[in-house]
Amino acid sequence: LGKLLWSQMFWYNGNAQYEMVVEAFPEDRQAIAKAHYWMGYYVLQGFLAYQDRLVMGNEEFSEADRLKAILSFKKSIVADPNFRDPYYHLGLVYLESNQPDSLIYYARQLIQRYPEDAQAFLFCGLGYQTMGDELQAYEFYTTALQMVSPQDRKMLESIEYVATDADLSLIENDGGMDRFWQQKDPLLLTTFNESKMDHYRRVAYANLRFSRILRGIPGWQTDQGKTYIKFGPYFSRSVYERRETWHYGDFRIHFRSGSDLDAWYFDGEDMNEAAASLATGYWPDHGRIHFQKQPATFHDPYRAQKYSMPYQVAAFPMQDSIRLAVAYAIPVSQVDVSQTDHIDEGLFLFDAHWDSVYRQGKKTYVYEYKTQRTPEGLFWISQCELVLPQDTYQVVAEVGDYKTGMIGTFRMVKEGFSRDTILTMSDPLLASKIDVLKPYPESFQDLDITQNPLRTFRQSDFLHLYFEIYGLTHDDFGRTDYDVSYRVGWPRDEEVDASLFLALEKSDAQLLITKSGLAPDGFRNYQVNYVLPEQPH
């Protein structure tokens, strides 16, 4: 009867009914626990409705409901410590009160009584992640995944709401789920995938916050739960009577309340359109349309710490393989040299389907790097060469200073190419220095090449260029006859794209050099930009 009164909005009568249960059955601990739980649950809805509305004067009502909810849930736990539901929602009250440590406390209390309760492990992980302890959160999420049924695990790992059509085609085969999350990982240097962790957090929160208790529907199946899983927390929320709007910057999602207290469905695009349609008895479904057409949002927790590193990636065919030369420049200004003797460094390669091809993470001592000084500052140059099968590769490099927390990175797609019988040329490799290791060098192994991913030279510097030519005609003695020429000149202003000076992104064959201003000593500095040629013959 109490549930029925509440669902029909007779809130005072519903609360009075539960109080009558407590008085009428003083020896029935389970009945008392449920009565206090439902009193707490309904007042919790009031707290949640008040707490983030953008309306002045709600603070007093919100705090009163919050304290009532806490008191009711605690009374329920005291009456029957084995009743699980009040633990969950008491944890939600504390989470929404910016007290995730209390959520962790009650989740652990539940784990002690029910060590097989996967939801308790999820909520514990949610608490730790809210506190910023990603490693602890990862452990609890992983444990929860190992405990749940295959059906529940499929739900937790489901990307139905966050994947595009292209993503879904990527995961058709075995290992596809790993491919999907691999490309969303914001920092490969860590042992866990932050985007995947954030997805688990959203699912856990959706189940904690948006479950329809009156109908037994988990939060991840509700319209509000789906929206939260796909886009994360809203920037702001506005409520008008039985309608609610979540604001996500350049789009909004509208909901309307159903017949039950905890039932919310997608609503019209805006209040005026909804009001105009009300007369005809038709509600436009633009809430669902926005949900379907907007791409999923993944939060990068390191966004404020990241900076782009200048880089150079060049490919050289080798029979059925490809030699990939990778170099990038680490600005010394982003590293606390006074306290750092080594930095974390990682190079990661994936094929076109995001299957891992090469992965190396290591600690590099700063004195091992080659240095290059430019008008923009001092840089450490990191470079390596890899022999790989012919393919298209996703190239990712990351450098992290664990003292300052700054992270240098770049990501690019490198398309491979094979040798042909006609005259062809490899990618040009710009270098600041090339030393000959043996007289009459015959291959790249006979050279010590210091790459120049910054593509910056001073007027007094030599410009070194390494490339390979294939398909030359040999005479009877194995000799070839060829000339190499290139043009150096000032580009027109419309030809100069400043963003291209930061990192090399294309396979190039022609050089253009542009001035970058006078240095303090009066010398002019130069930057080299590659320009993609027309189709070679």
N, C-alpha and C positions, 0 to 999 in steps of 0.2 A: 504493500500500500504506500509505503514511503517513496519507493521508486516511481510509482504511478503518479503520485502527487507532484513530485519534482519534475517529471517529464511534461506535466501539464502546466508548469510554471507556478504551482501553488507552493512556493518555496517555504514560507513560514509554516504551513500545515505539514509539509513533508518533514521538516526539522522536528516539529512537535511529535510526529509519529515515531521517529527514532528515539526521542527522549522517553516516550511512553514505553518503548521496548526495553530500554535500560531499567526503568523503574519496575516494570511488570515481571522481568525475569532476572532478578539480581544474582541468581546462582548459575545461570546459563552463560558461561564465559564466552563461548563462541558467538552467541547472539549479541552480547554486549559489545564484543570486538567488532562485529559487522556493523552494528548500529553506529558506533563511533567512527568507523571507517567511512561510512556513507555520509555522515555529517561532515567529516573532513573533506571528502571528495567534492561535495557540492560547493562548499565554501572555497575550496581550492579553485574552482572554475571562476568564482568572483574575483579572487586574487589575480589569476592569470588574465582576466578580461580588463582589470584596472591597470595592471602594473606597467604596461608599455603603451597605453593610449596617450596620444599627444594632446591631452586635455589637462589644464591646470586644475588643481584642487582634488585630484584623485589619490594623492599620497596617503591621506588619512584613511580613506576607505580601503585602499590596497593593503596598508599595514595591519589594519584591524582584521581583515580576512586572512592575511598570512599567519598571524598569531593564532587565530581560531583553528586554522587548518593544522598547524603544528601540534596544538594541544589535543585535537581530536585524534590525529594519527598516533600520537604517543599513548593516549588512553587505550586505543585499539590494540597496540603492541603489548601494553601491560596486561590487558585482559586476556589476550591469547597470543603469546610470543611466536607461535607456529603459523599464524595467519600472515601470508606473504604480502598481500596487496598494500597494506599501510606502509611497509618498508619502501616499496617502490615510489609511492606518491609523496611520502615524507622526504625522500631523496630529491624528488622533483622540486618541492618547495624550496629546499636549501640550494639546489642548483640555480633556480630562478632568483634566489636572494644573494647570488654571488658568494656562496659558501660551498664550493665543490668538495671541500674536505669533509663536510658533514654528510654529503651524498656518499662518499667513499666509506665513511664510518658505518652507515646503515647498510650499505651493500655488503660490506665485509661481515656484518652481523648476520645477514641473511645467508651468506656463503658458509658460515660456521654451522648454521642449522641445516642448510640444504646445499651441500657441496656439489650437487649435480645441477644446480640452478644456473643455466647458461645466461639467462637474463641478468642475474645478479653480477656475473662477471662482465657482461657488456656495460652495465651501468657503472661498475667500478672503473672500467677502462674509460668511460665517458668522463668521470670525475677527474681522473689523472690527466687526461688530455686537456681538459679545461684548465687545469693548473699548469699546463705546459710540460708535464713529464711524459714525453712521447714514448720513451722506452718502456716505462711501466704500463702505459696504455696499450702498447703493442702486445705485451705479454698477456694482458687480460683479454684483449680481443682475440688473440690467437687461441687461447685456452677455450674461450666461448665457442669458437668455430669448430674446435675438435669435439665439443660436447653435444652440439645440436644434431638433430636428425638431418639426413641428406636434403629433405625438403626445406627445412629452416635454413640450412647452410646455403642452399641455392638462392633463397630470399635475401640473405645477408650479403651475398656476393653478386646479386643481380645487378646488371647494368641496364636493365630495361628502360629506366627513366632517364639515364644520363648518356646513353650512346646514340650517335647519329647513324644514319643508314650505312655510311662508309665504315663506321666502327663495327657495326654488326657484321658486315662482310669480312672484316678483319678477323673475327673470332669464330668463323664457321668451323674451322678445323680444330684438332686437339691443341691445347696450349693457347688458344685464342684469347682466353680471359687474361692470361699473363701478358700477352702482347698489348691488349688494350690498356692495362694499368701501367705497363712499361713506358708507353709514350706519354702518359700523364704524370709520371714521377717528376716532381720539381727539383729533386736533389738525389742524384745517383750515388753520391759519396756516402750517404747514410745506409744503415742496414735495413731500413724499412721504407715503404712507399708512402709518403705523406698524403698523397691524393687518395689512395686506397684507405688509409687510416681515417681521413676526413669523411669518406663515404661510410665507413663503419660507424663513426660518431653520429652522422646524420641519421642513419637507420636506428641506432640506439635511442637518440633523442626523439625521433618521430614516434617510436613505440612507447616511449615514456610520456610524451606530451599529447599526442594526437590519437591515441587508441580510443575506440568507442566502447567503453566499458559496458554500457547498457546493452549493447548488441554483441559483444564479444568479438569485435573487429579490430585486428592489430593496426597500429598507427601507420605502418608502411603501406597499407591498402586504402587509406583514406585520401581524399583529394588534398587536404592540407599536408598530410604526411608525404605524399608523392612530391608535392611542390617543394617541401623542405629538403627532401633527399636530392632533388635535381638542382636547386638553386642555392641551398644553404640558408642561413639566417637572413631575414629581410632587413633592409636598411631602416625602415620605419613601418609602423602599422597604424591605420586609422579605422575606427569602428563607428558605425552609425546604426543604431537600433539593432536589427538582426542581420546586418551586413558588415562585412569586414574586407579591408583592402590591404594587401602586402605590397610595399613599394620596393622595387629593385632597380633604382636608378632610372634607366631609360624605358622601363616597362613596369606594368602593375598586374597583379593577379587578384581578382575579386572572388569573394566567397559569400554565400548566403546561408543562414541557419535553417536547419531542417526541423522536423517535428520534435526530435530528441534534443536534450541539452547539449550533447557532445557531437551532434551531426552538423557538418559544414560541407557545402558543395560549391563547385565552381559557379560563379555568377556572371552577370553582364560586364561589359567593358568599362562602363562608368555609370554613375548614379542617374544622370539625366536620361541615358539610353534605357537603363533599367526601368526608370519611372515611366517613360513613354511607352514601353512595352507592357507595363503592368496592366494597362487598360484592356489590352487584347488578350491577357492571360498567358502571354508568351515571354519567357525569360531567355534572352540571347545567351549563348554559351561561350562568350569570348574569354572567360576565365580558362576554359579548357583549350581554346585555340591558342592563347598566349603560352600556355603550358607546353603545348605540342610544338610550336614553331620556334620558340626561343632555345638557343643552345644551352647545354648544362654549364654551370659555373663551378670551377674548381679553384679552391683557395690556395695560393702559394704563400706559405708562412715565411718564406725567406725573401719575398719580393723587395722589401726595403733594404736588404743586405746585399743584393746582387748588383754586379756591374758587368758590362760587356768587355770581353777581352779581344783585342785585334788578333786575327788568326789568318793562316794560310794553309790550304789543303790542295795538294797537287797529286795527280794520278799519272803513273807510267806503266804502260802495258808490258807484260812479261809472258810471252807465249799464251797459255790459258789462264794466267793469273794477272794480278795488278799490284804494283808497288805503290802504296799510299804514303806520301810524306806529309806529316801533320806538324804544324808549329803554331804556337801562340805566345803572346807577350803578356807578362804579369806585371802590372804597375807596382813598383816598390812602395809607392805612396799608400797603397791599400793594405800594406802589411806592417805590423808593429815590429820593426826590425830590432828594437832594443830588447824585446822580450821573446822573440821567436827565433829558434834555430832551425826549425823545419816547418813545412806547411803540408797539408793534405792535398793530394793531387790525384786526379782520376781521368782516364781516357776510356770512352765507351763507344763501341760500334755496334750497330744493329743493321739488319738487312732491310729491304723495302717493306717487309711485313712486321718489323719490330721484333724479330727473333734475335737474341743476343749472339753476336759473332765474336766480339773481343771485349774483354773487361779487365781493366787493371787499375786498382786503387793502391796508392802507396804514400809514404811520407818521404818527402824530398828535402834534404838539407839545403838551405839557401845558398851556401857557398858552392854547390854543384852546378848552379845555373850559369850560363853565359849571359853577359850583361850588354845592354845597348843603351846609350845615352842620347836623348833627343831633346829638342826645345820643350817638349811636353813633360819631361822628367826622365827618370831612370827606370828601365824595364829589365826583367829577367826573361830570357828566351828559353822556352821548353819545346823540344822537338823530338820526334821519333819517326821511324819508318816501319811499315807493316806490309807483308806479302799476303794477299787475300785472293780468293776466287773472284772472277769477273762478276760484278753485281753492282746494284745501287745501294749506297750505304747512308745510314743516319749517323752522323759523327757528332759526339757530345764530349766536351771537355769541361772539367770543373776543378777549381782550385780554391781551397778554404783555409783561412787563417783562424785557427781555433782560439787565438787570443782576442782578436778584434771581432770575430764573427763575420767578417766580410767574405763574400763568395764571388769569384770571377768565373764566368762561364761563356760558352758559345755553343750553338746547335746549328747544324747545317746539313743539307742533303748533297751528297757527292755521287754523281752518276759516273760509273765506270765506262771505259771504252776499250775496244780491242784493236790490235794491230791489223793493218790491212796491207794488201799487196801494192796499193798505190802509195804515193808519197803522202805521209801523214806526220803530224807533229804532236808531241806530248804537251801537257800543261807546262807553261813556263814557271820556273821556281825562282823567285826573287831572293837574293842572298846579300848579306852584308859582308861576307867573306867566303872565299873558296880557296882552300889550300890543297896543293897537289901532293899526294902521298907517295907517288912513284913516278919516275920519268915516263913520258908518253902514256898517260892514263888511257885505259881501254874501256872502263865502265865507271859508274857512279861510286863503286866500292873503292876506287883509286883516288877519291876526292873526299875532303873533309869540308862539308858545306854548312855554314852557319846561316840559317834562314833569317829573313827579315819580314816577319808578319806585320810589322808596323808600316812598311813601305815608306819609310822616311829616310832621307839622305841629306847630308850637309853638302855644301858646294865643293868642298875639298875631298869628299868621299868618292870611292869607286862604286859604280853600279855593277853588281855581279848578277848574271843571269844564267841559270842552268835549264836546259831543255834537251829533249831527245828527238831525233829524226828517224823515221822508219820508212822502208820502201825505197831506199836509195839503190841506184843501179851500180853494181860492182863490175870492174873490168877483170881481165884475166888474172891480175895479180891481187884481186880482192880490194882494190882501191876504189874510192868514190871521188867524184868531182862536184863540189857544190859551193855555193856562196850563201851567207846569211846576212840579211840587211833588215834594219828596222828604222823607224822614224822617231825623232825626238822633237817636240815642238810644244808651243803654248796652245792649250785647248780653248775653244770658245767658252764663254761663261755658261751657256746653256748646256754644254757638254759635261760640266762638272757637277757631280752629285756628292755633296760632302759626306753623306752616310757611307759611301763606298770606300772612303779612306779608312774607315774603322776596321773593316774586315773584308777579306777576299771571299766572294760568294760564287764566282763563275769560272768556267774554264776559258782562258784567254789566250790571245796570241799577239796582240798589238799593244805597244806601250805608249802611254801619254804621261808626260811629267808636268806637274803644275807647281808653281811657287807657293810656299806657305808662309811667307813673310820674312822679315829680316831678324836674324838672331841678335842678341845683345852685343856680340863682338863684331857686328857689321856684315857677317857672312849671310848669304841667302840660303834658306833651307828649301829642300825639294821633297815632294811626295809623288810617288808613282802610282798611277791608277791604270789597271788593265781594262782594255776595251774589247768586247767580244767581236771577233771578225765576222765577215760574211762567210757563207758556206765555203769551206776549202775545196780545192780541186786537186 
